[in-house]
Amino acid sequence: MLYGNIEQLTLLPYVNHIIKKLIIEAVKIAEDQPAG
């Protein structure tokens, strides 16, 4: 049980980093698209 919690805590920052990267990429792509 404790091991699982530790594993999640170490994994969360990595997952957050990936999510932020994906959001930034999506925003860049959206900004590159011509309006309409």
PDB file of N, CA, C and O in Angstrom:
ATOM      1  N   MET A   1       0.839  -1.200   0.000  1.00  0.00           N
ATOM      2  CA  MET A   1       0.000   0.000   0.000  1.00  0.00           C
ATOM      3  C   MET A   1       0.876   1.255   0.000  1.00  0.00           C
ATOM      4  O   MET A   1       0.715   2.146  -0.833  1.00  0.00           O
ATOM      5  N   LEU A   2       1.803   1.298   0.951  1.00  0.00           N
ATOM      6  CA  LEU A   2       2.691   2.461   1.049  1.00  0.00           C
ATOM      7  C   LEU A   2       3.552   2.577  -0.206  1.00  0.00           C
ATOM      8  O   LEU A   2       3.783   3.675  -0.712  1.00  0.00           O
ATOM      9  N   TYR A   3       4.024   1.436  -0.703  1.00  0.00           N
ATOM     10  CA  TYR A   3       4.862   1.446  -1.903  1.00  0.00           C
ATOM     11  C   TYR A   3       4.098   2.049  -3.083  1.00  0.00           C
ATOM     12  O   TYR A   3       4.655   2.823  -3.862  1.00  0.00           O
ATOM     13  N   GLY A   4       2.831   1.692  -3.206  1.00  0.00           N
ATOM     14  CA  GLY A   4       2.009   2.226  -4.293  1.00  0.00           C
ATOM     15  C   GLY A   4       1.878   3.732  -4.200  1.00  0.00           C
ATOM     16  O   GLY A   4       1.936   4.434  -5.209  1.00  0.00           O
ATOM     17  N   ASN A   5       1.699   4.234  -2.964  1.00  0.00           N
ATOM     18  CA  ASN A   5       1.576   5.681  -2.771  1.00  0.00           C
ATOM     19  C   ASN A   5       2.868   6.389  -3.151  1.00  0.00           C
ATOM     20  O   ASN A   5       2.838   7.432  -3.804  1.00  0.00           O
ATOM     21  N   ILE A   6       4.006   5.824  -2.742  1.00  0.00           N
ATOM     22  CA  ILE A   6       5.305   6.420  -3.078  1.00  0.00           C
ATOM     23  C   ILE A   6       5.485   6.427  -4.594  1.00  0.00           C
ATOM     24  O   ILE A   6       5.963   7.408  -5.164  1.00  0.00           O
ATOM     25  N   GLU A   7       5.106   5.345  -5.232  1.00  0.00           N
ATOM     26  CA  GLU A   7       5.241   5.240  -6.685  1.00  0.00           C
ATOM     27  C   GLU A   7       4.405   6.320  -7.374  1.00  0.00           C
ATOM     28  O   GLU A   7       4.854   6.944  -8.336  1.00  0.00           O
ATOM     29  N   GLN A   8       3.187   6.534  -6.875  1.00  0.00           N
ATOM     30  CA  GLN A   8       2.316   7.561  -7.460  1.00  0.00           C
ATOM     31  C   GLN A   8       2.923   8.944  -7.287  1.00  0.00           C
ATOM     32  O   GLN A   8       2.897   9.755  -8.212  1.00  0.00           O
ATOM     33  N   LEU A   9       3.475   9.222  -6.094  1.00  0.00           N
ATOM     34  CA  LEU A   9       4.038  10.544  -5.825  1.00  0.00           C
ATOM     35  C   LEU A   9       5.224  10.832  -6.733  1.00  0.00           C
ATOM     36  O   LEU A   9       5.403  11.966  -7.178  1.00  0.00           O
ATOM     37  N   THR A  10       6.037   9.816  -7.013  1.00  0.00           N
ATOM     38  CA  THR A  10       7.196  10.027  -7.882  1.00  0.00           C
ATOM     39  C   THR A  10       6.757  10.129  -9.339  1.00  0.00           C
ATOM     40  O   THR A  10       7.443  10.751 -10.150  1.00  0.00           O
ATOM     41  N   LEU A  11       5.623   9.525  -9.675  1.00  0.00           N
ATOM     42  CA  LEU A  11       5.145   9.511 -11.057  1.00  0.00           C
ATOM     43  C   LEU A  11       4.387  10.795 -11.405  1.00  0.00           C
ATOM     44  O   LEU A  11       4.422  11.250 -12.548  1.00  0.00           O
ATOM     45  N   LEU A  12       3.701  11.376 -10.413  1.00  0.00           N
ATOM     46  CA  LEU A  12       2.868  12.552 -10.683  1.00  0.00           C
ATOM     47  C   LEU A  12       3.609  13.713 -11.343  1.00  0.00           C
ATOM     48  O   LEU A  12       3.117  14.233 -12.344  1.00  0.00           O
ATOM     49  N   PRO A  13       4.761  14.145 -10.839  1.00  0.00           N
ATOM     50  CA  PRO A  13       5.456  15.267 -11.489  1.00  0.00           C
ATOM     51  C   PRO A  13       5.775  14.968 -12.948  1.00  0.00           C
ATOM     52  O   PRO A  13       5.712  15.861 -13.794  1.00  0.00           O
ATOM     53  N   TYR A  14       6.119  13.709 -13.248  1.00  0.00           N
ATOM     54  CA  TYR A  14       6.433  13.303 -14.616  1.00  0.00           C
ATOM     55  C   TYR A  14       5.189  13.411 -15.499  1.00  0.00           C
ATOM     56  O   TYR A  14       5.255  13.905 -16.625  1.00  0.00           O
ATOM     57  N   VAL A  15       4.057  12.943 -14.973  1.00  0.00           N
ATOM     58  CA  VAL A  15       2.795  13.004 -15.721  1.00  0.00           C
ATOM     59  C   VAL A  15       2.386  14.462 -15.939  1.00  0.00           C
ATOM     60  O   VAL A  15       1.972  14.841 -17.034  1.00  0.00           O
ATOM     61  N   ASN A  16       2.506  15.280 -14.878  1.00  0.00           N
ATOM     62  CA  ASN A  16       2.164  16.707 -14.993  1.00  0.00           C
ATOM     63  C   ASN A  16       3.025  17.373 -16.053  1.00  0.00           C
ATOM     64  O   ASN A  16       2.537  18.200 -16.824  1.00  0.00           O
ATOM     65  N   HIS A  17       4.307  17.016 -16.097  1.00  0.00           N
ATOM     66  CA  HIS A  17       5.222  17.593 -17.084  1.00  0.00           C
ATOM     67  C   HIS A  17       4.757  17.251 -18.499  1.00  0.00           C
ATOM     68  O   HIS A  17       4.755  18.110 -19.380  1.00  0.00           O
ATOM     69  N   ILE A  18       4.365  16.000 -18.713  1.00  0.00           N
ATOM     70  CA  ILE A  18       3.904  15.566 -20.038  1.00  0.00           C
ATOM     71  C   ILE A  18       2.619  16.299 -20.415  1.00  0.00           C
ATOM     72  O   ILE A  18       2.470  16.759 -21.547  1.00  0.00           O
ATOM     73  N   ILE A  19       1.688  16.408 -19.458  1.00  0.00           N
ATOM     74  CA  ILE A  19       0.413  17.075 -19.734  1.00  0.00           C
ATOM     75  C   ILE A  19       0.644  18.536 -20.099  1.00  0.00           C
ATOM     76  O   ILE A  19       0.059  19.043 -21.057  1.00  0.00           O
ATOM     77  N   LYS A  20       1.505  19.218 -19.325  1.00  0.00           N
ATOM     78  CA  LYS A  20       1.805  20.623 -19.621  1.00  0.00           C
ATOM     79  C   LYS A  20       2.412  20.755 -21.010  1.00  0.00           C
ATOM     80  O   LYS A  20       2.064  21.666 -21.760  1.00  0.00           O
ATOM     81  N   LYS A  21       3.322  19.845 -21.355  1.00  0.00           N
ATOM     82  CA  LYS A  21       3.978  19.881 -22.663  1.00  0.00           C
ATOM     83  C   LYS A  21       2.937  19.707 -23.773  1.00  0.00           C
ATOM     84  O   LYS A  21       2.979  20.409 -24.783  1.00  0.00           O
ATOM     85  N   LEU A  22       2.004  18.767 -23.581  1.00  0.00           N
ATOM     86  CA  LEU A  22       0.968  18.528 -24.582  1.00  0.00           C
ATOM     87  C   LEU A  22       0.068  19.750 -24.737  1.00  0.00           C
ATOM     88  O   LEU A  22      -0.301  20.113 -25.854  1.00  0.00           O
ATOM     89  N   ILE A  23      -0.286  20.386 -23.616  1.00  0.00           N
ATOM     90  CA  ILE A  23      -1.145  21.573 -23.670  1.00  0.00           C
ATOM     91  C   ILE A  23      -0.434  22.701 -24.411  1.00  0.00           C
ATOM     92  O   ILE A  23      -1.033  23.374 -25.250  1.00  0.00           O
ATOM     93  N   ILE A  24       0.848  22.905 -24.098  1.00  0.00           N
ATOM     94  CA  ILE A  24       1.618  23.962 -24.763  1.00  0.00           C
ATOM     95  C   ILE A  24       1.681  23.700 -26.268  1.00  0.00           C
ATOM     96  O   ILE A  24       1.510  24.618 -27.069  1.00  0.00           O
ATOM     97  N   GLU A  25       1.928  22.450 -26.647  1.00  0.00           N
ATOM     98  CA  GLU A  25       1.987  22.103 -28.068  1.00  0.00           C
ATOM     99  C   GLU A  25       0.637  22.348 -28.739  1.00  0.00           C
ATOM    100  O   GLU A  25       0.583  22.867 -29.854  1.00  0.00           O
ATOM    101  N   ALA A  26      -0.452  21.977 -28.065  1.00  0.00           N
ATOM    102  CA  ALA A  26      -1.794  22.163 -28.622  1.00  0.00           C
ATOM    103  C   ALA A  26      -2.090  23.647 -28.814  1.00  0.00           C
ATOM    104  O   ALA A  26      -2.688  24.042 -29.815  1.00  0.00           O
ATOM    105  N   VAL A  27      -1.669  24.465 -27.850  1.00  0.00           N
ATOM    106  CA  VAL A  27      -1.887  25.917 -27.952  1.00  0.00           C
ATOM    107  C   VAL A  27      -1.090  26.486 -29.122  1.00  0.00           C
ATOM    108  O   VAL A  27      -1.595  27.320 -29.873  1.00  0.00           O
ATOM    109  N   LYS A  28       0.144  26.040 -29.275  1.00  0.00           N
ATOM    110  CA  LYS A  28       0.974  26.510 -30.398  1.00  0.00           C
ATOM    111  C   LYS A  28       0.306  26.163 -31.726  1.00  0.00           C
ATOM    112  O   LYS A  28       0.236  27.001 -32.626  1.00  0.00           O
ATOM    113  N   ILE A  29      -0.180  24.937 -31.848  1.00  0.00           N
ATOM    114  CA  ILE A  29      -0.834  24.498 -33.083  1.00  0.00           C
ATOM    115  C   ILE A  29      -2.089  25.339 -33.325  1.00  0.00           C
ATOM    116  O   ILE A  29      -2.348  25.762 -34.452  1.00  0.00           O
ATOM    117  N   ALA A  30      -2.863  25.580 -32.274  1.00  0.00           N
ATOM    118  CA  ALA A  30      -4.091  26.373 -32.403  1.00  0.00           C
ATOM    119  C   ALA A  30      -3.764  27.799 -32.836  1.00  0.00           C
ATOM    120  O   ALA A  30      -4.482  28.385 -33.646  1.00  0.00           O
ATOM    121  N   GLU A  31      -2.688  28.354 -32.300  1.00  0.00           N
ATOM    122  CA  GLU A  31      -2.303  29.723 -32.660  1.00  0.00           C
ATOM    123  C   GLU A  31      -1.795  29.793 -34.100  1.00  0.00           C
ATOM    124  O   GLU A  31      -1.955  30.814 -34.768  1.00  0.00           O
ATOM    125  N   ASP A  32      -1.189  28.713 -34.573  1.00  0.00           N
ATOM    126  CA  ASP A  32      -0.679  28.691 -35.948  1.00  0.00           C
ATOM    127  C   ASP A  32      -1.815  28.583 -36.968  1.00  0.00           C
ATOM    128  O   ASP A  32      -1.660  28.995 -38.118  1.00  0.00           O
ATOM    129  N   GLN A  33      -2.952  28.032 -36.549  1.00  0.00           N
ATOM    130  CA  GLN A  33      -4.082  27.882 -37.464  1.00  0.00           C
ATOM    131  C   GLN A  33      -4.658  29.257 -37.805  1.00  0.00           C
ATOM    132  O   GLN A  33      -4.792  30.103 -36.921  1.00  0.00           O
ATOM    133  N   PRO A  34      -4.998  29.491 -39.066  1.00  0.00           N
ATOM    134  CA  PRO A  34      -5.664  30.751 -39.408  1.00  0.00           C
ATOM    135  C   PRO A  34      -7.048  30.804 -38.769  1.00  0.00           C
ATOM    136  O   PRO A  34      -7.743  29.790 -38.709  1.00  0.00           O
ATOM    137  N   ALA A  35      -7.447  31.969 -38.295  1.00  0.00           N
ATOM    138  CA  ALA A  35      -8.743  32.108 -37.615  1.00  0.00           C
ATOM    139  C   ALA A  35      -9.875  31.766 -38.578  1.00  0.00           C
ATOM    140  O   ALA A  35      -9.889  32.227 -39.720  1.00  0.00           O
ATOM    141  N   GLY A  36     -10.828  30.952 -38.109  1.00  0.00           N
ATOM    142  CA  GLY A  36     -11.974  30.593 -38.924  1.00  0.00           C
ATOM    143  C   GLY A  36     -11.620  29.458 -39.859  1.00  0.00           C
ATOM    144  O   GLY A  36     -12.464  29.010 -40.634  1.00  0.00           O
TER     145      GLY A  36
END
